[in-house]
Amino acid sequence: MNTTFKIRRMVWVAAGAIWIAANSHAFAQAARTITLEEAIEMSLKNSKQLKLSQTNVDLAGLSIRQIKENQLPSLSISGSYLRVNTPNINLKVKPSTSDSTASGSATPEVHQVMYGMASASLPIFSGFRFKYGLQSAHYLEEAAKLDAESDRDAVIQNTIAAYSNLYKANKSVDLVAENLLRERQRVEEFTNREKNGMLARNDLMKAKLQESNVELTLLDAENDLKVTTINMDLLLGLPENTPLMADSASFLTFKEEGNVGDWEQTALTHRKDIAANGIRQKAANIDIKGAKADFYPSVALTAGYVALNIPGVAVIPNAVNAGVGIRYDVASLWKSGSKIAQARTHAYQLKTDEDILLDKLHLEVNTAFYNYVLSKRKIDVYAKAVEQANENYRITKNKYDNSLVTTTELLDADVAQVQSKINYEAAKADAIVAFKRLEQTAGVIQ
């Protein structure tokens, strides 16, 4: 009877392994193992957010180009052909007889007029509008580039978090599937013992209930893995449902946390949002000067050409003019006040934003720092918990085999063992994410 049981047990274990492979890890066998570095590189390459950020940089560059183009000479050409009637003209002063004889007619008849005009203008002084506008545009372009770099850091952090979730989901499926195999083995063992009158049916039902609970847990874990995989595929630009596996080697090394004060100083000099705000403040101060440019006149070189043909009256083929034009809007003396005040208010807003950003920086760095410290401590605690759970299960199993503990205690020890392993793997992944979050808040994420 004992030999028969051992044979049946071996057959069941083999069948259980096949079932697990077919149902829990069918996609994992063909899954692509990807490192954290590869995931970051692919996400940066395929990020739609970064492509959108680059368009903002491009727009800022086009603003600079537009300002420079406004300083180029302007040239306009126009021409007209007009048909006119013969108007009735009653001159109050009669022309002399000699004049009438010389001209052949007191009133010339004009039926058409043709003329063409060309004019050119080159601004040489615009009240410093060009100078200040160009400086402000360059500052805004630089700020847009820093915003794009900040978005890049955010994409890296999101990728690391998604990679961590993929790792945890894979590990959960592996551990729960392994546990389900053991639960099925226990049910088989309890079934034979119950048939031989060596085990109460109530204990067999407890084992079967545990098996069902673990099977449900596996279904949830597999579903989480599918959703996590889809999210990772989208980040990496891969076809949907491409099976992926995280490399365990990415979660083995943990760096020292250092000092929170040093992290804050690093953030002050490396945070892209702080730097971008400082540059926008420079642009705002330039805009104040630009608003005051309305108080100055505008000077431009001008040139023109006119060709006129009035049949029977006059033909002017080459009337050319050139000179210097000056324009001054006197109303700017009382109309520019609100524009200047608006520019000053914008500069004040950016200064206030800087104070808000500094408070935000202090909170984010401290939160990320202490979260990382906590994550590392959790790894140590969960590592001990795994050892304790393994030893507890071993002792409980020995006691159960000697009828010293109940089935419920054995099953509880089994659950505790599996949960401790899941918690340990999750803690390692969370620690990597926490450290990268600390680097992001300090502006030095890599």
FIZA-808733 format. One line per 4 residues: number of its first residue (from 1); for each residue z negated, x, y negated of C-alpha. Coordinates in nm, 3 decimals. Each point is the difference from the previous one (the first is absolute). Layout:
N
NUM	Z,X,Y  ...
% end
This chain:
446
1	0.000,0.000,0.000  -0.083,0.286,-0.239  0.333,0.175,0.074  0.192,-0.323,-0.060
5	-0.175,-0.046,-0.332  0.086,0.354,-0.109  0.367,-0.054,0.087  0.012,-0.329,-0.188
9	-0.174,0.167,-0.293  0.259,0.280,-0.013  0.284,-0.250,0.013  -0.155,-0.207,-0.276
13	-0.052,0.305,-0.224  0.364,0.098,0.042  0.115,-0.355,-0.074  -0.230,-0.017,-0.299
17	0.140,0.321,-0.139  0.352,-0.137,0.035  -0.101,-0.324,-0.174  -0.159,0.187,-0.288
21	0.305,0.220,-0.040  0.233,-0.300,0.004  -0.195,-0.220,-0.236  -0.206,0.222,-0.227
25	0.202,0.319,-0.036  0.357,-0.090,0.075  0.107,0.076,-0.355  -0.235,0.298,-0.033
29	0.188,0.198,0.268  0.313,-0.004,-0.215  -0.191,0.030,-0.326  0.077,0.280,-0.240
33	-0.295,0.225,-0.074  -0.002,0.078,-0.371  -0.223,0.242,-0.187  -0.175,-0.083,-0.322
37	0.217,0.247,-0.193  0.319,-0.161,0.134  -0.127,-0.344,-0.090  -0.073,0.106,-0.359
41	0.339,0.168,-0.038  0.186,-0.304,0.131  -0.197,-0.245,-0.213  0.069,0.201,-0.316
45	0.369,0.008,0.085  0.026,-0.373,0.065  -0.253,-0.142,-0.246  0.146,-0.281,-0.209
49	-0.287,0.036,-0.246  0.096,0.361,-0.071  0.362,-0.099,-0.049  -0.116,-0.257,-0.254
53	-0.219,0.260,-0.171  0.299,0.232,-0.028  0.194,-0.269,-0.184  -0.276,-0.003,-0.264
57	0.044,0.375,-0.041  0.376,-0.048,-0.027  -0.047,-0.269,-0.266  -0.222,0.232,-0.202
61	0.270,0.268,0.019  0.262,-0.249,-0.115  -0.217,-0.085,-0.302  0.014,0.367,-0.101
65	0.375,-0.002,0.047  0.034,-0.313,-0.212  -0.195,0.157,-0.288  0.217,0.311,0.011
69	0.317,-0.210,0.006  -0.114,-0.182,-0.312  0.024,0.332,-0.185  0.365,0.043,0.088
73	0.265,-0.090,-0.260  0.099,-0.366,-0.010  0.368,-0.090,-0.038  0.149,-0.344,-0.052
77	0.363,-0.107,-0.036  0.124,-0.338,-0.121  0.331,-0.148,-0.108  0.140,-0.339,-0.107
81	0.326,-0.175,-0.058  -0.027,-0.299,-0.234  0.251,-0.271,-0.088  -0.062,-0.151,-0.343
85	0.156,-0.287,-0.192  0.149,0.008,-0.345  -0.285,-0.107,-0.224  0.043,-0.175,-0.332
89	-0.111,0.240,-0.269  -0.046,-0.121,-0.354  -0.057,0.302,-0.216  -0.176,-0.080,-0.325
93	0.131,0.321,-0.147  0.378,0.012,0.004  0.152,0.336,0.087  0.222,0.157,-0.261
97	0.377,-0.029,0.027  0.040,0.371,0.067  -0.250,-0.019,0.286  0.173,-0.300,0.150
101	0.333,0.170,-0.023  -0.126,0.322,0.154  -0.163,-0.172,0.295  0.277,-0.248,0.051
105	-0.248,-0.284,0.031  -0.316,-0.106,-0.171  -0.170,-0.076,0.337  0.093,0.204,0.307
109	0.037,-0.195,0.325  -0.224,0.126,0.280  0.032,-0.152,0.351  -0.170,0.260,0.220
113	-0.260,0.276,-0.016  -0.059,0.280,0.252  -0.279,0.255,-0.004  -0.182,0.240,0.233
117	-0.336,0.169,-0.049  -0.195,0.277,0.172  -0.353,0.099,-0.091  -0.234,0.266,0.134
121	-0.366,0.075,-0.059  -0.225,0.286,0.108  -0.377,-0.042,-0.060  -0.158,0.318,-0.131
125	-0.344,-0.135,-0.091  -0.163,-0.321,0.118  -0.352,0.033,-0.127  -0.106,0.199,0.311
129	0.072,-0.302,0.221  0.219,0.207,0.232  -0.251,0.284,0.025  -0.302,-0.218,0.075
133	0.194,-0.240,0.220  0.129,0.286,0.213  -0.347,0.155,0.034  -0.149,-0.334,0.101
137	0.276,-0.060,0.256  -0.058,0.342,0.158  -0.373,-0.074,0.030  0.071,-0.337,0.161
141	0.240,0.159,0.248  -0.269,0.251,0.097  -0.251,-0.284,0.042  0.247,-0.191,0.220
145	0.033,0.307,0.222  -0.378,0.021,0.035  -0.010,-0.371,0.088  0.258,0.068,0.272
149	-0.216,0.284,0.135  -0.302,-0.231,0.000  0.203,-0.257,0.196  0.095,0.278,0.240
153	-0.368,0.076,0.061  -0.063,-0.368,0.067  0.285,-0.012,0.253  -0.148,0.301,0.180
157	-0.343,-0.164,0.016  0.147,-0.329,0.125  0.191,0.187,0.269  -0.313,0.182,0.114
161	-0.192,-0.328,0.018  0.281,-0.164,0.200  0.019,0.305,0.229  -0.374,-0.024,0.056
165	0.029,-0.367,0.090  0.279,0.084,0.245  -0.220,0.263,0.164  -0.296,-0.239,0.026
169	0.220,-0.278,0.139  0.146,0.231,0.266  -0.343,0.127,0.100  -0.140,-0.353,0.018
173	0.278,-0.109,0.233  -0.049,0.308,0.219  -0.377,-0.036,0.027  -0.002,-0.376,0.051
177	0.278,0.023,0.260  -0.200,0.264,0.183  -0.306,-0.222,-0.017  0.197,-0.298,0.129
181	0.109,0.205,0.301  -0.364,0.077,0.073  -0.101,-0.364,-0.044  0.268,-0.112,0.246
185	-0.125,0.260,0.244  -0.354,-0.131,-0.041  0.111,-0.360,0.055  0.176,0.104,0.320
189	-0.310,0.182,0.116  -0.229,-0.291,-0.088  0.232,-0.246,0.171  -0.024,0.187,0.329
193	-0.375,0.034,-0.032  -0.034,-0.371,-0.076  0.208,-0.087,0.309  -0.229,0.213,0.213
197	-0.310,-0.166,-0.142  -0.109,0.316,-0.181  0.035,-0.140,-0.354  -0.088,-0.326,-0.168
201	0.297,-0.204,-0.115  -0.151,-0.017,-0.348  0.032,0.378,-0.033  0.365,-0.022,0.109
205	0.064,-0.260,-0.270  -0.158,0.229,-0.260  0.238,0.280,0.103  0.301,-0.233,-0.016
209	-0.107,-0.126,-0.342  -0.027,0.360,-0.118  0.349,0.065,0.138  0.140,-0.297,-0.192
213	-0.170,0.112,-0.323  0.141,0.351,0.035  0.346,-0.141,0.069  -0.021,-0.206,-0.320
217	-0.113,0.310,-0.186  0.302,0.186,0.134  0.232,-0.278,-0.120  -0.151,0.027,-0.348
221	0.031,0.379,0.006  0.364,-0.017,0.106  0.074,-0.252,-0.272  -0.166,0.224,-0.261
225	0.207,0.291,0.125  0.322,-0.200,-0.038  -0.084,-0.097,-0.359  -0.110,0.354,-0.085
229	0.321,0.140,0.149  0.215,-0.236,-0.208  -0.185,0.106,-0.315  0.049,0.368,0.087
233	0.369,-0.054,0.074  0.049,-0.158,-0.341  -0.175,0.290,-0.174  0.210,0.257,0.185
237	0.331,-0.183,-0.037  0.039,-0.043,0.377  0.145,-0.304,0.180  -0.259,-0.272,0.050
241	-0.204,0.020,0.321  0.085,0.367,0.056  -0.291,0.110,0.225  -0.210,0.275,-0.154
245	-0.303,0.201,0.101  -0.225,0.202,-0.230  -0.066,0.362,0.088  -0.364,0.047,0.097
249	0.008,0.356,-0.135  0.011,-0.143,-0.354  -0.358,-0.122,0.041  -0.174,0.310,0.130
253	-0.066,0.205,-0.316  -0.237,-0.113,-0.273  -0.045,0.194,-0.323  -0.324,0.063,-0.184
257	-0.077,-0.252,-0.271  -0.108,0.258,-0.260  -0.171,-0.112,-0.320  0.065,-0.330,-0.175
261	-0.016,0.168,-0.343  0.279,0.236,0.097  0.212,-0.292,0.115  -0.051,-0.171,-0.335
265	0.109,0.311,-0.191  0.305,0.026,0.222  0.083,-0.362,-0.070  -0.023,0.052,-0.377
269	0.265,0.271,0.015  0.224,-0.140,0.274  -0.003,-0.379,-0.024  0.349,-0.120,-0.094
273	-0.120,-0.320,-0.169  -0.231,0.197,-0.230  0.278,0.241,-0.089  0.250,-0.283,-0.054
277	-0.240,-0.179,-0.234  -0.050,0.319,-0.202  0.374,0.041,-0.040  0.041,-0.364,-0.103
281	-0.265,0.058,-0.266  0.213,0.285,-0.138  0.300,-0.232,-0.001  -0.204,-0.269,-0.179
285	-0.103,0.246,-0.272  0.365,0.095,-0.044  0.087,-0.369,-0.025  -0.239,-0.032,-0.295
289	0.196,0.270,-0.181  0.322,-0.173,0.100  -0.121,-0.326,-0.153  -0.064,0.183,-0.328
293	0.359,0.128,0.003  0.108,-0.328,-0.163  -0.143,0.136,-0.325  0.274,0.263,-0.013
297	0.368,-0.052,-0.094  0.289,0.046,0.238  0.279,0.245,-0.079  0.337,0.019,0.174
301	0.337,0.164,-0.044  0.274,-0.260,-0.032  0.379,0.010,0.011  0.270,-0.263,0.000
305	0.375,-0.060,0.014  0.189,-0.306,-0.127  0.368,-0.092,0.039  0.118,-0.304,-0.199
309	0.338,-0.171,-0.015  0.066,-0.301,-0.225  0.377,-0.054,0.009  0.145,-0.024,-0.343
313	-0.321,0.106,-0.170  -0.153,0.325,0.136  0.008,0.246,0.288  -0.299,0.236,0.043
317	0.053,0.214,0.315  -0.279,0.258,-0.027  -0.307,-0.096,-0.198  -0.271,0.239,0.125
321	-0.362,0.018,-0.112  -0.299,0.218,0.089  -0.349,0.036,-0.133  -0.372,-0.033,0.059
325	-0.173,-0.335,0.040  -0.365,-0.065,-0.077  -0.186,-0.312,0.103  -0.355,-0.093,-0.087
329	-0.167,-0.330,0.083  -0.251,-0.059,-0.277  -0.149,-0.294,0.192  -0.130,0.245,0.262
333	-0.279,0.084,-0.246  -0.162,-0.337,0.071  0.158,-0.094,0.333  -0.096,0.303,0.211
337	-0.377,-0.051,-0.005  -0.012,-0.222,0.310  0.229,0.236,0.193  -0.226,0.296,-0.075
341	-0.312,-0.203,0.086  0.159,-0.104,0.330  0.070,0.363,0.090  -0.358,0.098,-0.084
345	-0.138,-0.286,0.210  0.211,0.111,0.295  -0.140,0.353,-0.036  -0.353,-0.143,-0.005
349	0.072,-0.203,0.315  0.111,0.312,0.183  -0.314,0.182,-0.112  -0.212,-0.286,0.133
353	0.202,0.006,0.324  -0.097,0.366,0.034  -0.370,-0.088,-0.013  0.056,-0.270,0.262
357	0.192,0.243,0.221  -0.278,0.258,-0.023  -0.258,-0.257,0.114  0.237,-0.106,0.279
361	0.051,0.364,0.101  -0.376,0.061,0.020  -0.054,-0.306,0.218  0.301,0.060,0.227
365	-0.079,0.367,0.063  -0.366,-0.068,0.077  0.085,-0.295,0.224  0.263,0.199,0.191
369	-0.230,0.302,0.029  -0.295,-0.185,0.146  0.226,-0.208,0.225  0.134,0.323,0.147
373	-0.351,0.138,0.047  -0.095,-0.324,0.174  0.310,0.013,0.220  -0.083,0.351,0.123
377	-0.356,-0.102,0.079  0.127,-0.302,0.190  0.212,0.227,0.219  -0.309,0.195,0.101
381	-0.196,-0.318,0.065  0.279,-0.162,0.202  0.049,0.321,0.202  -0.366,-0.018,0.101
385	0.040,-0.371,0.065  0.285,0.072,0.245  -0.218,0.248,0.190  -0.290,-0.245,0.001
389	0.221,-0.291,0.111  0.151,0.206,0.282  -0.341,0.108,0.120  -0.136,-0.352,-0.036
393	0.284,-0.139,0.209  -0.049,0.267,0.266  -0.372,-0.071,0.026  0.050,-0.376,-0.007
397	0.269,0.024,0.270  -0.230,0.202,0.223  -0.281,-0.249,-0.054  0.235,-0.288,0.072
401	0.116,0.161,0.321  -0.368,0.018,0.098  -0.064,-0.361,-0.112  -0.229,0.108,-0.283
405	0.190,-0.170,-0.286  0.196,-0.322,-0.034  0.375,-0.046,-0.019  -0.036,-0.101,-0.363
409	-0.157,0.335,-0.087  0.283,0.183,0.179  0.265,-0.195,-0.187  -0.175,0.055,-0.333
413	-0.010,0.374,0.067  0.371,-0.008,0.078  0.083,-0.179,-0.327  -0.218,0.240,-0.198
417	0.179,0.296,0.154  0.348,-0.125,-0.092  -0.105,-0.105,-0.349  -0.156,0.340,-0.071
421	0.328,0.172,0.089  0.200,-0.234,-0.226  -0.246,0.055,-0.285  0.023,0.377,0.040
425	0.380,0.007,-0.014  0.001,-0.235,-0.299  -0.254,0.218,-0.180  0.222,0.308,0.035
429	0.297,-0.186,-0.145  -0.208,-0.148,-0.282  -0.128,0.346,-0.095  0.353,0.134,-0.047
433	0.087,-0.299,-0.217  -0.323,0.043,-0.200  0.073,0.367,-0.072  0.358,-0.073,-0.106
437	-0.132,-0.275,-0.225  -0.235,0.256,-0.156  0.296,0.232,-0.058  0.197,-0.287,-0.154
441	-0.279,-0.089,-0.242  -0.012,0.368,-0.101  0.378,0.012,-0.046  0.058,0.270,0.263
445	0.109,-0.195,0.308  0.250,0.188,0.217
% end
